[in-house]
Amino acid sequence: MALATATIKNALASAYGSTAVAAALYTTVPGGSAGTEVTGGAYTRKTTSWSSAVGGVVTTTVTFDVPAGVTVQGYGLHNGSGTYLDGGALTSQGFSTAGTYALTVTYTQS
């Protein structure tokens, strides 16, 4: 059964954002479980701030400090207890010197 109304799509998209309250970067691509999270330097997980749901879509953008010598390959979303919920692959990006990485995540409830 496909969802027919924007009301329920928006409610479910909002629930996703309310649950996925932290974002992380990974040096491996996470799948059904978390990958290997970036460590070192000024890196920390970031609190997400999701947009209001429109058309079943919510978006968040966070910027991470990435230490030198790291290659970012994936991201993960976590709940308030730190449990891995969701994630995926990113275009691989190596950091020969410390830098920043802006991650934008969009969730679409269809």
Secondary structure, 3 states (H helix, E strand, C coil): CCCCCHHHHHHHHHHHHHHCCEEEEECCCCCCCCCCECCCCCCCCEECCCCCCECCEEEEEEEEEECCCEEEEEEEEECCCCCEEEEEEEEEEEECCCEEEEEEEEEECC
